[in-house]
């Protein structure tokens, strides 16, 4: 066994990332006698895209000269391979199989965790060779490269690997996550990745969360945290069906500051991202076994990306519904839901009246929260909003959930508040959700039609043209501005 594999295994153990599937793959890689018990010898990975012994064996068995590229052909070809050969392929070229649509999500997770482990091991070896301890957090890494500028170039994707490892091994709710995609060197080092909570291949309901401005793999905890919150809300909204929520950092989002000062003001990156989003969502739709809802949730610039995927790529033919949060515009020339290829009961909009982006930065197309757009707008105000004036804080509150002291008969279900644990002083606590997260949990599980009955639908904004002696200007009136927002608790299922 080579040093890289020993290091990779140690790194995985440190990260608590070896589960039963990964253990089986690593055992396959330990065999050194050419072939034993049907498993090929693979001490380390081949060069990405080349044909190693496992791939040559797989191609020979299927009578092919190259692996298939068509989504459904990939799926069928992979399924026809024996398990030991699938495992050998994952070890041999994890970068290829971990990011190939058509390969099952659990196998992609195994491959991508191998790639992650190897990235971390290469970083550890670099630091050990210099008598230093490798950073284990982004903060530690950034402090190091600040004084060692050239090191960042040599270390390559290590910052992204550290961030991903920290996310996957953090809270207990990450234990069942799948590393669905992992390409840390893409987009000039900003990376491309996806993390799934639940298995999108088998889940009844599947949702895909698309982030916006400033998102990248080193910040996977942000869109990942949003996806984890939606997963939990979906679980509460429909505890009888499996669900999966994917944090999709799959495109090159515009960045803040000098790195990309004008990117957010244009639709170029949203258009490029729309093609990628449609491609990946099409793959999910084609390979999933569940018959429930397939939902795409776009936040901020991600809503523009989602809107363009619906307009330009026909994504509406492959999904059941879309949710647009804090949108600076749906992109393109769309003026109504029909221009997205959708109907009003399939497009849901969460737009806080004090969200500075959705109220003051409508430069990326039509506002989907407007009454004339025809979407279903749901309540999305934060109880912590400022008493007056718009703010950027409200742009980041759509996925909020909080624990509050239990107060019988005062939660929004009309029932006595149940216990979900004890507070710092032993007081019973309940978990409550923001209006928007509660609504999204309902939507993602096919209960969007119930929002109106629960008083969670909101009237659209109204736009007026005001004439003055010096010309006219457009004024928008939002009925949600004066409403008092609340938090919600899901009803416990009947026992």
N, C-alpha and C positions, 0 to 999 in steps of 0.2 A: 504493500500500500504506500502510495506516495505521501510526501509531507503535506501537500495541498489537501489531500483527502482527510488526513488526520486532523489538520487544522480546521477543515470545513466541518467535520463532525464535532470537534470541540466547541467551535463557534456556535453550531446549532444547539448543542446542549446548553451552553451559556444562555442562549436566547430562549430556551424552553420551546424551541420550534419543532422538535422532532416528535411527531405523533406516530401512530401505527403505520400510516402510509409511508411516511418519510423513512421510518426505521427499516421497512422492507426494501426500499430503494437503496439505502446505504449498505445494507447487508449484501445486496446484489453486487455492489461495487467492490466488496472485499475479496471476491473470489479471484484467485491468481493463477489458476491452472488451465487457462484457455477457455474452458467451458465446463461447468459442473452443475448438475441438476437443472439444465436448461437455461442457465444464466451466462451471458457472455462476460468475459473479463473486460472491465472498464475502470481503470485506476483513476482516470480524470477525464475532463471534457475534451472533445475535439474542438478545432476551430469552428466557430459558429458558421453554419451553412455548408460545411464540408460533409463528406460521406464517411463516417466512421464505421467500424465493424457492425454495430447494432443496426444502423440504417441500411447498410448493404444487405444484411440478413433480412430485414423487414421488406426491402424492395424485391429481393429475390423470391420471397414467399408470395408476394402479390403480383409478380410478373411485371413490375414497373421499373423504369429507368430513373425516375425522380419522384419525390413525394407529391401527392396531389395538392393543388392549390385551391380548388373549388371547395367552398365551405362544407357542403353536404358530402362530397367525396372524401374530404379529410375526416369527417365524423365516421363515415362507414368504414374507411380504411383502418382507422385507429381501433374501432371496435372489433375488427376481424383479427387483430394481432393478439397473440397469447400474452397473458399478464406479465410474464417474466421479460418478454421482449419490449413491452411498453415501458417497464421499469428501467431496462437497460438504455432505451432511447432517452429517457428523462435524465439519466446520469450523464450520458454521452454528450448531449447538446441541450442543456436546459434552457438556454436563451431562445432557441428555435421553438421548442414545443411548449414552453411556458407562455408564449405570446401568440400562438397560432389559433385563430378561431376555428372551432370544430373539435379541438381537443377538450375532453371533459374538464370541468372546473377543478375537480379535486386533483387531477393529474397536473394541470397547470400550476396549482398551488405547490405541489411537490417540486416541480422543476424550478419554479421561481424562488422557492426557499433555498434550494441548492445554490442558485445564482447569488442570492443575497448572502448566504454563508460564505461563499467564495470571495465576494467583494469585501466582506468584513475580515476574512482571513488574510487577504492580500494587504489590507490596511494594517492589520496587526503585525504582519511580517515587516512592513516598511518601518513601523515605529520600533519594533524590537531590534532591527538592524542598526538603529541609531540610539539604542539604549533608552528608549522612551516608552511610556505607557500610552496605548491608544486611547483617544477620547471616547467616551461612551454616550455623550449627548451632543446635540448641535451646538449648544453654548460652549462646551469645552473645545469642540472642533474649531469654531469660529475664533475663539481666543487664541488658539494655537496658530492658525494660518494668518492671523493678523500680524504676527511677528515673524512668520515664515512664509512670505508671499509666494515664493516659487514652489513650496510644498503642495499647494492646492492643485497645481497643474499635474504634478506627479501622482497625487492621490486620486485623481479622477473622480469617480462617482461615490467616493467614500462618504461624503456629507449626506447624500441621499440615502445611502445604505444605513447609516447610523439613524437617520430620522425614521426610516421605515421599520427598522428593528425595534426602536423605542416604541413606536406605535403598536406594532403587532404583539409585543410582550408587555404592554402596559396593563390597563384595566382588565378585570376578569371577563368583561363582555367582548374582548378581542380574541379570546381563546378559540372560539369556533369560526374565526374569520378565515377566508381563503385569499391568498395573494394571487389574484386573478390575472394580473399583468405586471411586469417589472422590467423596464428598460431605462435604467437610471442615467444613461449618457445621452439620451435623446434631447433635442432642442437646446443644444449648446450647454448641456449639463443641467438644465432645469428638470429634465426627466419626464418619463411617461409611466404611469402605473395605474392599477385599479385594485381595490380591496373589496371583497364581497363578504357581507354578513349573511350567513345562510348559503345554501347551494343553489345558484340560479338555474342549474340543469334540472333540478327536481322540485323546486319550490312552487307552490300554487300561485302565489303572487310575487312579482319581481318589480323592483323600482331601481332606476339608475339616477344618481345625483350628479349633476354637472355643475362644477364650481365656476367662479368668475375671476375678476381682476385679482392679480397677485398670487393666484394659486400655482403651485408646483409641487414636485414630489417631496422636497424638503419640508413642506408645510402639509403633509398628508394628514396630520392630526386635525386639520381644520375641516376639510371635506369629509374625512373619515369620521370625525366626531358628529358631523351632521347626519351622515348615513347611519351611524350607530343609533342616534336619537330617533330617526325615522323607523329604523328596524324595531326598536322597542315600542314606539307608538303603534306601529302596524301589528305587533304582537298583541298589544292590549286591545286594539280595535277588532281583531279577528283571531282569537286564540285557538280556533279549531283548525286552521290551515297553516301549513308551512309558508314562510315568506323569506325572501332574500332582498337585500338592498346593497347596491354596488356604489362605492365611492369611486367615481370615474375621473381620474386625472389623466385623461387620454388625449389632450390636445395642448398646444402651446398657447396658454392664456396670456393676455397682455400683463405686463408687470408694472410696478410702481416706480416712480423716481427716474433717475438718469438711465436706468437699464432699458426702459422702453417708454419714454415720456409721452408719446402720442398714440400708442397702440390702442388704448381704451377708447379713443375718440373715433376710431375707424372700425369697419366691419370685416377687414381682411382676415384677421385671426379667427373671428367667429365663423366666417365662411369656410376656411380651411378646417376648423374644428368640426363644423357641421358634417362634412363628408366623413370624417373619422367616427363621429358619433353615430351616424346612420349605419356605417359599416359594422360597428361593434354591436349596436342594438339589433341590426338585422341578424347577426350571428346568434345572439341570445334568443331571439324570436324563433329562429330555425331549429335550435337544438334543445330548447326547454321542453320538459314533459308536462309541466303544469298548465292548467286551463284557466287560471285566474287572470287577474289584470297585469298587464305590462305597462308600466308608467315611467315616463321620463320627467325628472324634476330639475329645471334649470334655474339657478340663482344668479342674479345680477347679469354680468356679461354672459354667463352660461345660459341665461334665458334667451339672449339674442342668438347664441349658437344653436339652441334648441329650435327657435323660431325659423332660422335659416335651414336647418335640417328638415323641417316640415315643409317649407316652401320650395326649396331647391332640390331636395333629395327624395321627396315623397315618403318621409319616415312615418307619416300618419297611417300608411297602409300596413305598417308592421307593429304599431303600438296601439294600445287601447285608449290612452289618455296622456295629456301633458299638463304639468304644473309649472307656472311661470312665477317666480318669486322676485320681488324687488327689481322689476325689469326696467332698464333704461330704454327699452324699445325692442320690438320683435324682429327687427332687421328687415332688409329688403323693402318691398313695396306693399307688404300686407297691410290692409286696413280693417279687415274683419277676420273672424275665425275661418270663414270659408276660404280665404286666401291661403290659409295654412293647410287646407285639405281636411279640415276637421269641422265638427259641429260644436255648438255652445255647451253641450253637456259632456264634452270630452276634453275641453280646455278649461283649466281652473287657474285662477289668478289670485295670488296673495300679494297685496301691495299696501303697506302701512302708510297712513296719511302723513306721518311725520318722517318717513324715509327720504332723506335728502336726495338719494340717487334716483328713485322712481318719481319724485316730484319735481326735481330741479335739474335733472340731467337727461332729458328726453331727446337725445341726439342720435339714437341708433334705431329709429323707426317708430312706429305707432305705439302708443301706450296701451297695453292690453287690458289695463284696469278701467279704461274709458267705457262708458255705457254703450257707445256706438260700435265697439269692437265685437260684442256679442258673446263674450266668455262668461263663465260662472265665477264671479268674484266671491271669495270667502273672507271671513273676518281674520285680520292679521295684525291687530294692534297689540302693542306691548303695555302691560300695566306699569312698566318702569319708564315709559316715554316721558319726555319733558312736557311740562304744562303748556308750553307755547313754543312754536318754532320747530323747524325740521332739523334733523341731526343725522350724522353718519352712524351713530350707535344703533338706531332703529333698523338700519340696513343689515345688521348682523344678528338680529333677534328672532328670525323666523323659525329657528329650530330649538328655542329655549324650552327647558324643563327644569323644575325646581322642586325641592322637598320643603313642605310647610308643616307646621304643627297641626295635628288633626283637630278639626272643629266640627263636631257632629251637626248634620242637617244644614251645613253651609256650603257644600261643594255643588258644582253645577249639575250633578246628576240628580239632585233632589233627595239623595240618600245620605245616611250618616256616613261620615268619612271613615274608611277602613284603615287599618294599620299596615304600613309597609316597613316597619322597623322602628327603632328608638332613636331619638335625638340625643344631643350631647348631655341632656339632663334626664334621660329616660323617658321623655315625652314621646308619645306616638307621632309618627310622621306619615304623611301621604305624599305621593308623587303627583304633581300637577304639571300640565302641559300648557304652553302658550296656545292662543287661539289658532294660530297657523299650524303648529305641529300637531295639535289634536285633529284639525281638519285634514291635514295631509295623511295622518294615520288612517282616517276614514276613507279618504280618496284612494290611497294605495291598495286598500283591501276591498275595493269595489263598493264602498258605501257612500260614495260622493253624493248620490241622490238623496241621502238622509240629512244632509247638512241644513237644508232649508227648514226641515221639521225640527231641528235642534236649535234653530235661530242663529245659524252660523254663516249664512250667506249675507253678502254686503251689496248695497247698490253701487253701480259704477260711477266713476267721476263724470262730471258734466263740464263740457267745454263751451265757453261763450266768447264771442268776439265783441269787444268793447270799443266803441267809437269815441274819439275825442277830436277836438279842433285840429290837433296836430297829427292825426292818423289813428289807426286802430291797433289793438293788441289783443292777444288771446288770454283769457282768464279761465282757470280750472277751479271748479268747486268740488270738494270731496265731502260727501255726507258723513264719512267715517270720522272726520276731525273732531266732532263734538261728542261722539259716543264714548262711554266709559268702558274700557277693555277689562276682560276677566281672564282667569285661568280655569282650566278644565281638568276633570278627573274622569278616566274611563270607568264605566260601570263594571263591577266584577261579574264574570259569567255566572249564570244560574247553576246552582249545585244540585 
